[in-house]
Amino acid sequence: MTVDEIRLLIANDRIDKFYNRRAWRRKSKQILKRDNNECQIHKRRGGYARARNVHHIKELKDFPELAYDDENLEAVCIRCHNELHPEKLERFRKKEKEFTNEERW
């Protein structure tokens, strides 16, 4: 996938197509293997957590040319990835209904 194709996906809010491609899945497995399936953030802090995600250090939407660059990718656990991208969790949060206090007798 070319940089222009990635930019087009970003512009059309269809970046999921990038992450579902075989090339990304292959690269993701390669990075997880390189990092021994260890969360690199936990490792830098002296801890351990099993990594399940691969994170773009420089965000894909800002630097599509680094999409497959090994130096821009690191293995992270789900918790750390969610902390790095809290905006992605917004779509899963239930919107609270506005409270109304209507008395009905």
C-alpha positions, 0 to 999 in steps of 0.5 A: 500500500502506497503512502498516497493510498494510506493518506486517502484512507485517513482522509476518508476515515477508513484507516481500518482498511490499512489495519486489516491488510495482510501486509500490516498483520505480517508486519505486526507479527514481526514486530511482536516477535522482535520485541519478544511479545513484551510491552516496551512501555512496561519494559522501560519502566522496569516491569513486564506485560504481555504485548498484543498490539503494535503501536506507531510511535509517530502517529500514522495519520501524521506520518503515513510514510512511516507506516511500516518503518520498524523504528516507528513501531513497538509492541505494547500491551492493550492497557498501554495502547488504550492510555496512548489512544484514549480517543479510540475508546470514546466510541465504546463508551455509553452516552449517559442519558440526560436526567429528567425529573418529571413528576408523574402522578 
